[in-house]
Amino acid sequence: MSESESAIGHKPFVSAAENLKELAFAPVVMGVVLGIVFGGSSLYLALKVGMTVSASIPVAVLSITLFRALSKVFGLKRATILENNIVQTTGSAGESIAFGVAVTMPALLILGYDMEIGRIMLVSVLGGLLGVLMMIPLRNALIVKGHGELTYPEGTACAQVLIAGERGGTSAKTVFGGFFLGLFYKIANLGLKLFPDVTEKAMGFFKGASASMEISPELLGVGYIIGPRISCIMVAGGILSSWVLIPMITLFGEGLTHPLFPGTKLISQMATHEIWKSYVLYIGAGAVAAGGIISLVQSLPTIIHGAKAGLGGLKRSGVAVQQLLRTERDIPLIYVLLGTLALVLVVWSSPSLHLNLFGSVLIILFGFLFVTVSSRLTGEIGSSSNPISGMTVATLLITSVIFLALGWVSPGYRVTALSIAAIVCVAASNGGTTSQDLKTGFLLGATPVAQQVALLIGVLTSAVVIGYTLNVLNDASTVYSTKNFPTDIRIPNATLLTEMDAPKNLKQGLGSDTTQYHVFRLPQPPSDGPLSKLEPGKYLVDDSGAIHYFVDPGINGSLKTRDDGTPVQKYDAPKARLMSLIIDGILTQKLPWGLVLLGVAIALVLELCGISALPFAVGVYLPLSSSTPIFVGGVVRWLVEKINSRRGVDQTPEEAESGPGVLFSSGLIAGGSIAGIGLALLSMKGSWGEALDLSARFPGLASSNLFGTLLFLVMGFVLLKTGVLKKTARA
């Protein structure tokens, strides 16, 4: 009998004496492929709304079904339950890395830098490896000894799915159904342009207020998965933003005769989106930062307990490998220490990260602390409620304050501070996912070292693809505009950067200009002089100092169309915007603290009322159009639970996590996101994207808010029908 069986009475599905096939070539390859698919969809989702959902359960379901299909077609032996577990373990790494990258690295664009592919990949790999390595010595304390105390809801639900699959009780039809519905819906929307992406209606009787909704399959799926309570809190934040703050600023500001900082235009001349970007954005940022820190403070007992458990786990890791049973074997501690030391050296010596030895040490310290916290919190409240953003904000605040105290305030140190936070964020995110995977393996009787190796492989493969995907999405929606600046301005040569750039992705009307231009970056226009007429951002300038193009990025850009009127999809990347505000505000000491403190006060009011401030703050921070479809998904989940309850088919929390509605929603998220990424690739080949556009043939549909809304409601009804269970669904 293994130590875990005798100590805590746990009996795994596969005993330690059995030696089933586990870490084989086919499961690893399938896990890599599925990890790339769900990693890409998670990145797309995080850029839109700053959140992701766990990919382990849909990956596990797909693995079971795909291996069954392969065994029928080619006569191969069916995959073992441990091989299916390796698939979901390898595939889960993509989602956690995507979240960490999406909430940090786009801040480079906002701070005035380019997202170099090498830097993104390095941050992804370093953070992912650090999350896995730091979790290895914690496994015994958190997963084995903590069994019964730490439930790890997603990991437990995933184990049940795999056990049901082994007994012949699960299918991927539901996931595939959601996937293809989301895929075709998104193609009809963004590709064929048969109906608007966002429906919006200004309220004429309520100046400054508007109602809007992004008719998106992936956001509908997110709302269903996170449930009615969180989705209602999020849309409440959006209502405060769109129906209280913006109308209030419009009402009190329309009589001003001078621009109100940090805005550069009169409020009376601002559109609704400009008011949101100039003022409400900072209020939301303060609320999000405060909500994240509050959630972190509330977790202090867990942090202290988890740190002690982590240090205690280090002692257990010194046991000789040959004395351990198969289900107790981890990667040896010596390799963990050598791997961590190697990461420090890579971080310190990397020219793209701009980190010194002090920064490298900070990464290891923060990394171990927050991987421990993340792993334990995931066990208590699940991955969806794990405050990774709060940990990242805390890391960034502490790092920025230290840099300010040391006098490290030059532009290069912004990249350094962001790199530290990014690696820690990816590590904490991956640490939580790793602990869920190891919990699944513990319940099944998997070999920990096999899972840990699979996780390392998943990290390396997903990091490469996620870096390229991030750049593709940004480049495809970047606008090179000739209309956004006065033509008589000349930029002094002393302010030009030595780097050269050339416009790409130019549409008809601009030609294919391949001239090499100087780059001029304007983080904040001066209060007077010729440059005060310019928007902040990046410009391409010729040798004489004349501006030729304003470069508006796809992530956090403001231009929704190219000069020829072609619409482009922009990504708000709300968490990345928050990171840039923190860095810029502390190191330049120019943050509009009055607005930020308003957001902090809103977060405090909510917490005192017993409401979690973080989802509400995210709703304030996002446009109302993003939180409305999430709210609809939450309402559908509420209806499903009510109908199932009346039919007498209530589900346990674990069953609900792997129910048909959740699986269908996971498919909607993956299908919609993959379609969005594919269409972004096509738009980089201008003629290909234009060939799909049918809006000119069906102008009535393309401009109709009603048609798109009806289709969205039909999709919600299909989700409702899928989630409702029959009376015989439970034994």
C-alpha positions, 0 to 999 in steps of 0.5 A: 500500500502506498504512503498516500493510501495508508496515511489518508485512506485514499485509494486511486483508480489505478493502483501503484502496483499497476504499470499502465502505458502513460508517457508515450509519444501519441498522448504527448503529441495529441496533448501538444496539438490540443494545448496549442488550440486551446492556448490560442483560443484562451489568448484571444479571449484574454485579449478581449475581456482579460479572463480565460476558462480552464481547458482541462475538461474539454481536452480530456473529453476530446482525448477520450473520443479521438483515441477511441476513433483512432482505435476503430479506424486503424485497429489500434489498442485503446488509450489507457486512462493514464494516457488520456490524463497525459493528454489533458496534462500536456494540453492544459499548459497552453491556457495558463500561459496564454492568460499570463502573457495576454494580461502583461505583454501587450502593455509594451505597446501601450508603453511605446515599445514593440512586442518582440517575438523573442521577448514574448516567447522567453517570458512564456517559457521562463514563467511556464517552467518556473511555475512547474518547477516551483510546484514540484516540491509542493506536491506532497504537502498540497496534493497528498497531505492536503487531500480532504482539505484542498478539493481542487474542484476542476482537477477533481471534476477532470478525474471524474470525466476520465473515469467516466470515459474509461467506463464508456460514459462520455463523448466529445459530441457536445464539445464538437457541437459547440465548437462548430456552432461558434466557428460558423457563427464567428465566420458569418459575423467577422468573415462574411460580415453578414451582421454587426459585431457589436449592437449599440443604441444611444439613449436619447433621453439619457445623455451620455448613456448607451446600451450595447452588446457584442454578439460573441459565441465565446463571451456567451460561453464564458458567462455560462461557465463562470455562472450567474452570480459572477456574470451579474456582478460583472454586468453591474460594473458595466452598468455603473460605467456606462449608465452612471459614470459616463453620463455624470462626467458628460453632465458636469463636464459639458460646461468646461471651457478647458480640457480636464486632465488627463483628457486633451479635449473638451468634454463637450467635444468627446464621444462616449468612447473618448470619455471612457478612455480618458476618465472611466478607464482610470477609475476602473484601473483603481478598482481592479487594482484595489480588488486584486490587492484586497483578494490577496490580503484576504488570502494572507492566512493561506499565503503564510500556511502555504509558504510553510507547507512549501518549505515542509515539502522541500524536506519530503523531496529529499527521499531517495527515488528508489524507495518510492512507489510509482505514484510517489515519484517526482522529478528529483529535487536536485534537478529542480534546483539546477533548473531554477538556477539555470532560469536565473542565469537565463533571465540575467543574461538575456538582452531582450529582458533588460534584467539585472541580477537583482531583478532575476532574484526578485523573479525567483522570490515572487515566483515561489511565493505566488506559485505557492499561493496560487496552488493553494488557493486553486485547491480551495476556491478553484482556478476561476476565482484564483486572483492571479491578477491581484498577485501580478498587480502586487508584484508590479507595485512592489517592483515599481516602488523599489525602482522608484526608491532606487532612482531607476525611472528611465524608460528602459526600467519600465520594460524591466518592471513589466518583465518581472511581473510578466514572468511571475504572472505566467508562473503563478498561473501555470502553478495553479494549473499544474496543481489541478493536473497533479490532483487529477493524477493523484485521484487516478493513480498517475505517476507524478514525474510523468505528468511533470515531464508532460507539463514541461513539454506542454509549456515549451510547445505552447509558448512558441505558438502563443508568442506568434499568435499574439503578434499575428492578432496585433499586426492583422488589426494594426492601422497605418493611417495618414489622416490622424495628424497635421501634415505641417509638423516636422519632428526634430532628428534628435527625437527620432529613434535609430530603429527603422520601420516600414508600413505593412498590412496596407489596404487599397488606397494606400498602395504597398509602401515599403519605404524604411521610415524612422520611428517617433514615439510620443507617450504623452503630447506636450501642453503646447507647441506643434506636437500638442496637436498629435495623438499619443502613440507611434509615428513613421517619419522620413529623413526630413522629419515629416510624418507619413503614418500614425501607427495604431496597434491592434491591441489597445488601438483607437482606430476601428477602420482603415483609411479606406473605411475597412473595419478592423477588430481591436482588442481591449486587453484590459489587464495589460492596460492596467499594468501599463498604467501602474508602471507609467504612473509610479515611475513617471509620477503622472498618474491621475490619482484622483480618478484612481482613488475613486476606483479604490473607493468603489472597490472598498464599498463593494467589499464592505457590502459583502460583494467581491470587488474584482469581477465588478471592477473588471466590469467597470474597466471593460466596455458594457458591450463585453460584459453584456453577452457574459451576463446573458450566458450567466442567465442561461446557466441560471435557467438551466439550473432552475429547470434541472432542479424542477425536474429533480436532476440536481448536480453536484458541483463536480458534476456541474463542472463537467456537465453538457452545458459547460462542455458545449460552452467550452466548444463555443469559446474554442470555435469562436476564438479559433475562427477569430484567429484564422480570420486575422491571418486571412486579413493579413492577406488583403485580397483573401479577407476581402473575398469573404466580405458579403456585406455589399451583397446583403446591406440590409443584414450587414447593418441590422442590429436586430438580425445579429441579436436574434441569431445570438439569442438562438445560439443562447437557446441552443446552449439552454437546450444542451444544458438541460438534463433528462430525468434519467441523467442521474442514477 
